């Protein structure tokens, strides 16, 4: 097995894909990652502290564990080979599924336009809590992905409400979460006021919010897409072309009105918006409906006049939602294809939230 120096750490040589295609899990002493749409791709393992990876013997054997820890004691420079060692894919499978569950919460491409159903986050978090508790031997140290209480606490009331819907599979999961919650000091009990449970119809209504245009005459208009890695999860419709923009004037100066299509329970309020067309720029923030009106400034940082707006070619205008992160639409297409495949062909690793989404009529 070959290890290479990567960002100051020893890591396996397995290649990694783009961030939205990568399922990641932090365990004691290492960060594991898999390419979600390539079941044959090997695990990528970056060791943050090989000595703390006390679970390593479970996937390489005791001799392999000793060999790796001894070899990785050297400063991470260049590469090194550890002979006679390989990972047990079967032993890694529970960790891969746990990583996939976290990926589903972050990257699932829910879209009213594309017909990809939203996954119930409470059910997904509940099942992840169960899997995390079962894998406690890999979390001797507290890690980003090991906090069961953090998974359950935000969803306690919703889980109780879901249990009332009468699906025995949901009731069984909620019962297991209730027992686990008691061990972590969280109370999952019947709330005084029933928690609201979102449905796909709710998300369909949200998806159309803010779509109506204003009365101002548009100087120019266009369409852009959201880079998923640039924004929080469960806020925007994950289809392409879900950002509509137009340049408007009030008779004196010009501004850009940006409208995004939403999907899911997250709020777009406060998410950054940037508009650029050559030397003309503008920055603002979305409101709770996913809309922003952005003042436009020229190269001298003065407001763009109506005359300049009408005389300009706006065809090269770029609109960015969120932070400045590059992302290929091909990557997003792969994620959508993977999501559709999982709903169409439920495998042994399917989560209950996926099963229920596949059973629903969108």
C-alpha positions in Angstrom: 0.0 0.0 0.0 1.4 3.4 -1.0 1.0 6.6 1.1 1.8 10.1 -0.2 2.3 13.4 1.6 -0.8 15.5 1.1 -1.4 18.9 2.7 1.0 18.0 5.5 -0.6 14.6 6.2 0.1 11.0 5.2 -2.7 9.8 2.9 -3.5 6.9 0.7 -2.8 7.3 -3.0 -6.5 6.8 -3.9 -7.7 9.8 -6.0 -10.4 12.1 -4.8 -13.2 13.6 -6.8 -14.9 17.0 -6.7 -16.3 18.0 -3.3 -20.1 17.5 -4.2 -19.2 13.9 -5.3 -17.3 13.0 -2.2 -18.7 11.4 1.0 -16.5 12.2 4.0 -16.3 10.9 7.5 -14.0 12.0 10.3 -13.0 9.3 12.7 -10.3 9.2 15.4 -7.0 10.0 13.8 -8.1 10.0 10.2 -10.5 11.4 7.6 -12.1 8.9 5.2 -13.7 9.7 1.9 -15.4 7.9 -1.0 -16.6 8.9 -4.5 -20.3 8.5 -4.2 -21.1 7.5 -7.8 -18.2 5.0 -8.2 -18.8 1.9 -6.0 -15.5 0.4 -7.1 -13.4 3.5 -6.2 -11.1 2.8 -3.2 -11.4 4.7 0.0 -9.2 7.7 0.4 -7.7 7.9 3.9 -5.8 10.9 5.3 -4.3 10.4 8.7 -4.5 13.4 11.1 -2.8 11.3 13.8 -2.0 7.7 13.0 -1.4 6.8 16.6 -5.0 7.9 17.5 -6.4 5.6 14.8 -6.8 2.7 17.2 -9.5 1.2 15.1 -7.1 0.6 12.2 -6.6 -3.1 13.0 -10.2 -3.7 12.2 -9.7 -3.1 8.5 -6.0 -4.1 8.0 -5.4 -6.7 10.8 -3.1 -6.3 13.8 0.1 -6.8 11.8 -1.0 -4.3 9.2 -2.0 -1.8 11.9 1.5 -1.9 13.4 3.2 -1.7 10.0 1.2 1.4 9.0 1.6 3.3 12.3 5.4 2.6 12.3 5.8 3.7 8.7 3.7 6.9 9.2 5.8 8.0 12.1 8.1 9.6 9.6 7.5 13.2 8.6 5.0 13.4 5.7 7.3 14.0 2.7 7.2 12.4 -0.7 5.8 8.9 -0.6 6.4 5.5 1.1 5.2 1.9 0.6 3.9 -0.5 3.2 4.1 -4.0 1.8 1.6 -6.7 2.5 -1.2 -4.5 3.6 -4.7 -3.9 2.1 -8.0 -2.6 3.4 -10.9 -5.0 4.1 -13.8 -3.5 2.1 -16.4 -5.4 4.2 -15.1 -3.9 7.4 -15.1 -0.4 5.8 -18.7 -0.7 4.6 -20.4 0.5 7.8 -18.2 3.6 7.7 -18.9 4.2 4.0 -22.6 4.1 4.6 -22.2 6.5 7.5 -20.3 8.8 5.3 -22.9 8.5 2.6 -25.6 9.5 5.1 -23.8 12.7 5.9 -23.4 13.3 2.2 -27.1 12.9 1.7 -27.8 15.6 4.3 -25.3 18.0 2.7 -25.5 17.3 -1.1 -28.9 15.7 -1.9 -30.1 17.6 -5.0 -33.7 18.2 -4.1 -35.5 19.9 -6.9 -39.1 20.6 -7.7 -38.1 21.4 -11.3 -36.1 18.2 -11.8 -38.5 16.0 -9.8 -36.0 14.9 -7.2 -37.8 14.6 -3.9 -36.6 16.2 -0.7 -35.3 13.7 1.9 -36.7 14.1 5.4 -33.8 15.5 7.4 -35.2 14.4 10.8 -35.4 10.7 9.7 -32.0 10.9 8.1 -30.5 12.5 11.2 -32.1 9.8 13.4 -30.8 6.9 11.3 -27.3 8.6 11.3 -27.4 8.8 15.0 -28.1 5.1 15.2 -25.2 4.3 12.9 -22.9 6.6 14.7 -23.6 4.9 18.0 -23.0 1.5 16.5 -19.6 2.7 15.2 -18.5 4.2 18.5 -15.2 2.2 18.4 -14.1 4.5 15.5 -14.8 7.6 17.6 -12.6 7.2 20.6 -11.9 10.9 20.3 -14.6 13.5 19.7 -14.8 14.3 16.0 -16.9 16.4 13.8 -19.1 13.4 12.8 -19.3 11.6 16.2 -21.8 13.8 18.1 -25.0 11.8 18.5 -26.7 14.5 20.6 -26.0 17.1 17.9 -27.8 14.9 15.4 -30.9 14.2 17.5 -31.4 17.4 19.4 -32.7 19.7 16.6 -35.2 17.0 15.5 -36.7 15.8 18.7 -40.2 17.2 18.3 -40.3 16.4 14.6 -39.4 12.8 15.2 -42.3 12.6 17.7 -44.7 14.1 15.2 -43.5 11.7 12.4 -44.1 8.7 14.7 -47.8 9.7 14.8 -48.2 9.3 11.1 -48.7 5.5 11.5 -45.8 4.1 9.4 -44.3 1.2 11.4 -40.9 1.8 9.9 -40.9 5.3 11.1 -42.2 4.4 14.5 -39.5 1.8 14.9 -36.8 4.3 14.1 -38.2 6.9 16.4 -38.4 4.4 19.2 -34.8 3.5 18.7 -33.9 7.2 18.7 -35.8 7.7 21.9 -33.8 5.1 23.6 -30.5 6.5 22.3 -31.6 10.0 23.2 -32.1 9.0 26.8 -28.4 7.9 26.9 -27.3 11.3 25.6 -29.6 13.4 27.9 -32.0 14.5 25.2 -35.8 14.2 25.6 -37.9 13.0 22.7 -41.5 13.2 23.9 -44.8 14.4 22.7 -44.8 18.2 22.4 -47.6 20.4 23.7 -48.1 21.7 20.1 -47.5 19.2 17.4 -44.5 20.0 15.4 -45.1 20.8 11.7 -43.9 18.1 9.3 -42.9 19.4 5.9 -44.3 17.7 2.8 -43.3 17.7 -0.8 -46.3 20.0 -1.5 -44.8 22.5 1.0 -41.6 22.5 -1.0 -43.5 22.9 -4.3 -45.1 26.1 -3.0 -41.7 27.4 -1.8 -40.1 26.6 -5.1 -42.3 29.2 -6.8 -41.8 31.9 -4.2 -40.4 35.1 -5.5 -40.9 34.1 -9.1 -43.2 37.0 -10.0 -41.5 40.0 -11.7 -41.8 43.6 -10.8 -43.4 46.4 -12.9 -40.1 48.2 -13.9 -39.1 47.8 -17.5 -36.1 45.5 -17.8 -33.0 46.7 -19.6 -31.6 43.2 -19.7 -32.3 39.8 -18.2 -30.7 36.4 -17.9 -30.4 33.2 -16.0 -27.7 31.7 -13.8 -27.1 28.6 -11.7 -26.2 28.1 -8.0 -22.9 26.6 -7.2 -23.8 24.1 -4.5 -20.5 24.2 -2.6 -21.0 28.0 -2.3 -24.3 27.9 -0.3 -25.8 26.1 2.8 -27.7 22.9 2.1 -31.5 22.5 1.8 -32.1 26.1 0.7 -32.1 26.3 -3.1 -33.7 24.2 -5.8 -30.8 22.1 -7.2 -31.7 22.3 -10.8 -29.7 24.3 -13.3 -30.8 27.8 -14.3 -32.7 28.6 -11.0 -31.3 32.1 -10.7 -33.2 34.8 -12.7 -31.8 38.3 -12.9 -32.7 41.5 -14.7 -31.3 45.0 -14.8 -33.9 47.6 -14.1 -33.8 51.4 -13.9 -35.9 53.8 -11.8 -35.4 56.7 -14.3 -32.1 57.7 -12.8 -29.9 54.8 -11.8 -29.8 51.1 -12.6 -30.0 48.1 -10.3 -30.0 44.3 -10.7 -33.0 42.3 -9.3 -32.0 38.7 -8.6 -34.5 36.0 -7.8 -33.7 32.4 -6.8 -35.9 29.3 -6.7 -36.0 27.7 -3.3 -36.5 24.1 -2.1 -36.4 22.8 1.4 -36.7 24.3 4.9 -33.5 26.3 5.0 -33.6 30.1 4.7 -31.8 32.1 2.0 -31.8 35.3 4.1 -28.4 36.9 4.4 -26.7 34.8 1.6 -24.4 36.9 -0.5 -25.2 38.0 -4.1 -22.6 39.3 -6.5 -23.3 40.7 -10.0 -20.5 41.5 -12.5 -20.7 42.7 -16.1 -17.2 43.8 -17.2 -16.3 46.7 -15.0 -19.8 47.1 -13.5 -20.3 45.3 -10.2 -22.8 45.0 -7.4 -23.1 43.1 -4.1 -26.0 42.5 -1.8 -27.8 39.8 0.2 -30.9 37.6 -0.4 -34.0 38.2 1.7 -36.2 35.4 3.1 -37.9 34.9 -0.2 -34.6 34.4 -2.1 -34.7 37.8 -3.7 -32.2 40.7 -3.8 -32.1 44.1 -5.3 -28.4 45.0 -6.0 -27.2 48.5 -6.6 -24.8 48.6 -9.6 -21.6 50.6 -9.6 -19.2 51.4 -12.5 -15.4 51.3 -12.6 -15.2 54.6 -10.6 -17.6 53.1 -7.9 -20.4 55.5 -8.9 -24.0 54.4 -9.5 -24.7 53.2 -13.0 -26.9 55.7 -14.8 -30.0 54.8 -16.9 -28.2 56.0 -20.0 -25.2 53.8 -19.4 -27.4 50.8 -18.6 -29.3 51.1 -21.9 -26.1 51.6 -23.9 -24.4 48.6 -22.5 -24.1 45.0 -23.7 -25.2 42.8 -20.7 -24.7 39.4 -22.4 -21.6 38.6 -20.4 -23.2 39.3 -17.0 -22.3 36.8 -14.3 -24.4 36.4 -11.1 -23.0 34.5 -8.1 -24.9 33.3 -5.1 -22.9 32.6 -2.0 -19.2 32.5 -1.6 -16.7 32.5 -4.5 -16.2 28.8 -5.3 -15.8 27.4 -8.8 -17.9 24.3 -9.7 -18.6 22.5 -12.9 -22.2 21.8 -14.0 -20.9 18.4 -15.1 -20.3 17.6 -11.4 -23.8 18.6 -10.5 -25.2 16.5 -13.4 -23.4 13.5 -12.0 -24.9 14.1 -8.5 -28.4 14.3 -10.0 -27.9 11.1 -11.9 -26.7 9.4 -8.8 -29.7 10.7 -6.8 -32.1 9.5 -9.4 -30.4 6.1 -9.5 -30.7 5.7 -5.8 -34.4 6.4 -5.8 -35.1 4.2 -8.8 -33.1 1.2 -7.5 -33.1 1.1 -3.8 -30.1 -0.8 -2.6 -29.2 -2.5 0.7 -27.6 0.7 1.8 -30.7 2.8 1.3 -31.8 5.0 4.2 -35.4 5.1 5.3 -35.7 8.7 4.2 -34.7 7.6 0.7 -37.2 4.7 0.8 -40.0 7.0 1.7 -39.0 9.5 -0.9 -39.0 6.8 -3.6 -42.5 5.7 -2.5 -44.0 9.1 -2.7 -45.7 10.6 -5.8 -43.9 13.8 -6.4 
